[in-house]
Amino acid sequence: MLPSPQSRSELTTQLAVACLGAGVVTSIAVAQGQNPLTALGITLFSAVAAVMVGQVL
């Protein structure tokens, strides 16, 4: 069961918004000395988790 093209664009938009939101907090963490690769991993994980939860709700 593949998502329709419209739902793919919605999914992409949700992922982009989630990454931007998580990226703000990540930027602050990197500014305070956190490893940038660790921060990027946390950002990607939290963005994907937010989209997954959004799809379920």
C-alpha positions in Angstrom: 0.0 0.0 0.0 1.9 3.0 -1.3 0.9 6.6 -0.3 -0.7 8.7 -3.0 1.4 11.6 -4.5 -0.7 14.1 -2.5 -0.1 12.3 0.8 3.7 12.1 -0.1 3.9 15.8 -0.4 2.0 16.3 2.8 4.4 13.8 4.5 7.4 15.7 3.1 6.0 19.0 4.4 5.4 17.5 7.8 8.9 16.1 7.9 10.4 19.5 6.8 8.4 21.4 9.5 9.4 18.8 12.2 13.1 19.1 11.1 13.0 22.9 11.4 11.4 22.8 14.8 14.0 20.2 16.1 16.8 22.1 14.3 16.2 25.2 16.4 16.8 23.3 19.6 19.7 21.5 18.0 21.3 24.8 17.1 21.2 25.9 20.7 22.7 22.6 21.9 25.6 22.9 19.3 26.2 26.5 20.4 26.6 25.2 24.0 29.2 22.6 22.9 27.3 19.4 21.8 28.9 17.3 19.1 27.2 18.4 15.8 26.8 14.8 14.5 25.1 13.8 17.7 22.8 16.8 17.4 22.0 16.0 13.8 21.1 12.4 14.8 18.8 13.6 17.5 17.2 16.1 15.1 16.5 13.4 12.5 15.2 11.0 15.1 12.9 13.5 16.7 11.6 14.7 13.3 10.8 11.2 12.1 9.2 10.4 15.5 7.0 13.5 15.3 5.8 12.6 11.8 5.1 9.0 12.9 3.0 10.2 15.9 1.2 12.7 13.7 0.3 10.0 11.2 -1.1 7.8 14.0 -3.2 10.6 15.6 
